[in-house]
Amino acid sequence: MALPGDLDTLFSQFRQSTRRKLTPALRRGVVLRSGTLEDLPVFYDLLKLTSERGGFCLRSFEYYHNEWQTFAQHDQALMTLA
């Protein structure tokens, strides 16, 4: 699976409803950037809050760490942070 090289290309591939929700935030100065392994704890904290609110099962941090390392080394993972 080839991922786009820049965030503008990725943004253009989002569903229209997702773009519609993101566009006002971007106009207000929110910046999107590609995440790295160092950002995984922040991602996990946000995912934990979302799972509590959404009522879905959250796996351990180690699970997501292993998944990131496995897929990112083959350019098959992308984490976008705002």
ABEGO torsion letter per residue (X at the ends): XBBBABAAAAAAABBAAAAAAAAAAAAAGBBBBBBBAAAAAAAAAAAAAAAAAAGBBBBBAAAAAAAAAAAAAAGABBBBBX
